[in-house]
Each structure stands twice: as structure tokens, then as C-alpha cells.
Amino acid sequence: MSAEAELSAVLQPRDDASASGRARIPVPTLPWRRIARIGESALPWLLPVALLALWYAGAEQGWISPQVLPPPQFVWETLRDLATSGDLWLHVSTSFARVGIGFIVGTLLGFVLGTAMGLSRSVEAYVLPSFNALVQIPVLAWLPFVLLIVGIGEPLKYILIAKAALVPVALNTLQGFRQTPAALREVGEVYGYSRRQQVLEIVLPHAVPTLFTGVRLGFTKAWLSLVVVELVASSEGLGYLIVYGRQLFQLDLVMAAVIVVGAIGYAIDRLLDRLEAAVRRRQPGGASR
């Protein structure tokens, strides 16, 4: 036998069952383990179900006036009427259009800004301190200033939503570029990579998971800012639907709109979370979540 074959035989993993001459006996899954797995999957739903039960009991027992907290069945009927009449889809599509445009613009600007700071220490030194100071100002505080410049039309919503998305995307892009191991950069230098090749083939692929985290956080911020902007300056959208219900003192309408906002935000966040996990698994050394 050659040396290579001997080394291969040594490194080849052995099957313990075949090595011992005994057949491997499958171990049955205990019932309590199955129950535990079912319990773990149901655990996140305990709090929502408990709150819904408390809400229903409070409405049925008259603990709170229906004018203040309408019963769940009233909210469901309102939500169903909005869906069947088409009004709900009109407001949802309007909100999606606004958040889509603002989010895309903010993500692109955030990526460009984060890349510039990540590739240049000078740009980071000049821009990052002022950027960190400006990001502490909430979206609502920018509203009067932007309102004076662009008016109350759609550009107002796009600008504020884009600002909200820009911040986490830029900061996570910078972090992703800075986290590239020096050893990988040295390998690129050994192979004679140009600066452009290092960025495209080493730095950027290594930074993708962190960039995706920024995109996910950026959408969350954009969605929250959308609702805030529509609450203050809009005649359509889910935020406006909340204000409209409050003005008419139709709290069932308010609750229905709030539920839709939360459900859509949660669904999109779960989708982005799964995409982020898939991206991380595809990275070298990535572990499944």
C-alpha cells in the first residue's frame, strides 16, 4: 500500500457500529422530547393568546367601556368590512409604495456612504462624528424642517423614510468593511490584487452578512417612520387610517389598523430574518441558525 493510501485510510472516518461488529440500534424518540419540541414551537404564541383572552374577557365582563376598548369581534368585523370593500388594500398599497421608494433610496444612499467611510479613513474621520450626532435626532423632529422645504406632499414621506433606512444601512456597511480580517487582505496582496479586486472579491463578500443585517434594520426603521409620517401628514395609508378612526372616535377602526400594521411589519421582518440566516449559512464557516 502506498503512503498516500495509508494516510487516506488513517484519515477516513470509521463507523463505530461496523468497527465493533455490532448493528446500530435506532434509539426511539421519547414522547416527552416530542412534547418539549411542540411546547418550544408554541411558546412564542402564549403571550399573544393570553392578551387576546384577557381582551375578550375584559370586553365581555364590562371591565372597560366598549367605547374605550372595543371587543375583539367588533374589531374583526371592521377589519373584514375594510377588506371586502377594498379600502384596506388601497391604504396598504399606498403605504407599501411609500415605504418601498423611501427604503430603496435610503438603502442605496446608506450603502454608498458606508462604503465611502469603510474604504477611506479620512472620509470616516470627517463624516462619522457628524453622522453619529445627526442620527440621534428622531424622524418626527425632522418633520417641521423638511415640511418647510418640500411641503406636505409625497416627497416629505420619501425623505423621512429614506433617512430612517439610511442610518442602519450606512453603519452596518461600515462595520462590515471594517470587520474583514487582515489575513484576507494580506492574501489578496500576495496574489497581486488591485484595490478594486480586493474590495469586490474579498471585502464585499465577507461583509455581506453584516450588510444584510443593516438592510433588515433599515426596513424596520423605515416601516416605523412610515407610520409616524402618515399619522402626521397624510390623507391615505395605514397611519392615516389610525388618525381617521381616532378623529371619529371609532376605536375598532384604530385597533384594526394597528393590527394590520403590526402583522405586516412582523411578517416582513420574519421573511428578512430567514433571508439573513440563509445568507449567513452560505458564508464560509457560516452556521445555521
Secondary structure, 3 states (H helix, E strand, C coil): CCHHHHHHHHHCCCCHHHHHCCCCCCCCCCHHHHHHHHHHHHHHHHHHHHHHHHHHHHHHHCCCCCCCCCCHHHHHHHHHHHHHHCHHHHHHHHHHHHHHHHHHHHHHHHHHHHHHHHHCHHHHHHHHHHHHHHCCCCHHHHHHHHHHHHCCCHHHHHHHHHHHHHHHHHHHHHHHHHCCCHHHHHHHHHCCCCHHHHHHHHHHHHHHHHHHHHHHHHHHHHHHHHHHHHHHCCCCCHHHHHHHHHHCCCHHHHHHHHHHHHHHHHHHHHHHHHHHHHHHHHCCCCCCC
